[in-house]
């Protein structure tokens, strides 16, 4: 699907606030609500809008510690990495996980209530995993930028 300026404007507005009604969205992108509804439906049907979500404030919910955790596996192979992928999927405190190039095999975004909960996660779950060889963690001290979704200005 080829995107025009209006499609990009709709995507940008929805990325900022996925709860926008078609009427509110229409005001932002200068279309009628019915035109906006048709374009939004087309973007959804094309799979460009993967879903809608609410961004919650972790700190206000009592989840006050975020860490970036770099993991190296003992060995590689589809079956072994599949086991680690299942481990990642089974632990909800791992909010995002990436297979990366560089000095780590995976980078995990871990969010927990406090340092004690983080220590329990690392010592009771992550380090004992049979595929994990090495773990390096960095505690996030301050978030400078945390945006979900791609930068649409590159299109």
Residue pairs with C-beta under 8 A, 6 or more apart in sequence:
1 42
1 43
1 46
1 48
3 11
3 48
3 155
6 29
6 31
6 39
7 39
7 43
8 152
8 155
9 28
9 29
10 25
10 29
10 36
10 39
10 40
10 43
11 43
11 48
11 49
11 152
12 152
13 20
13 25
13 28
13 29
14 20
14 25
14 40
14 49
14 52
15 148
15 149
15 152
18 52
18 53
18 54
19 52
19 54
20 28
22 33
22 34
22 36
22 37
22 40
23 33
23 36
25 33
25 36
25 40
26 32
26 33
26 35
26 36
29 36
31 39
40 49
43 49
53 148
55 148
58 64
58 66
58 111
62 113
63 111
63 112
63 113
64 113
64 114
65 111
65 112
65 113
65 114
65 115
65 117
65 118
65 139
65 140
66 109
66 110
66 111
66 139
66 140
66 143
67 109
67 110
67 111
67 112
67 118
67 137
67 138
67 139
67 140
68 107
68 108
68 109
68 110
68 137
68 138
68 140
69 107
69 108
69 109
69 110
69 122
69 126
69 135
69 136
69 137
69 138
70 103
70 104
70 106
70 107
70 108
70 135
70 136
70 137
71 84
71 104
71 105
71 106
71 107
71 108
71 126
71 132
71 134
71 135
72 103
72 104
72 105
72 132
72 133
72 134
72 135
73 80
73 81
73 84
73 105
73 106
73 131
73 132
73 133
74 80
74 130
74 131
74 132
74 133
75 131
76 105
80 131
81 99
81 131
83 130
83 131
84 106
84 129
84 131
84 132
87 125
87 129
87 131
88 94
88 97
88 106
88 108
91 121
91 125
93 110
93 111
93 112
93 117
93 121
94 108
94 109
94 110
95 109
95 110
95 111
96 108
96 109
97 106
97 107
97 108
97 109
98 106
98 107
98 108
99 105
99 106
100 106
100 107
104 136
110 118
110 121
110 137
112 118
112 121
115 139
118 137
118 139
122 135
122 137
126 132
126 135
127 135
